Amino acid sequence: MINFKKVFLKDRNNKLAYYVKAILKSVLPYPYCRWRKDRLIRYYDKLDKAYIQSRVDYYNKLDTITSLSADAIAVKDYKIPDKIQSLLLR
């Protein structure tokens, strides 16, 4: 039996399908995002919430309340400098 995909595409990705998918995503961003969000929510609903919470607690060990120092800058007050200097790593 002849494998038509291998003969015609020669083990390459189908570029036409890739470009059509990208164009549809750019033309219809809101419906695509809404569909993707609904799909992720349905996937999350199927998961074991106790297991997820235990993993979050394991990686984010926030058992005690920690206060910041007095000279700490609040995120809302932080301004990005006009000139950002790059670091030269050697």
Number of C-alpha atoms within 10 A of each C-alpha: 3 6 7 9 11 10 9 9 11 10 9 9 9 11 10 9 10 10 11 11 12 12 12 11 14 11 11 11 12 11 11 14 12 11 12 12 12 12 12 11 11 11 10 12 10 8 10 9 11 9 10 12 10 11 11 11 12 10 8 9 8 9 7 6 6 7 6 9 7 6 6 7 11 8 7 6 7 8 8 7 7 6 6 7 7 6 6 5 4 3
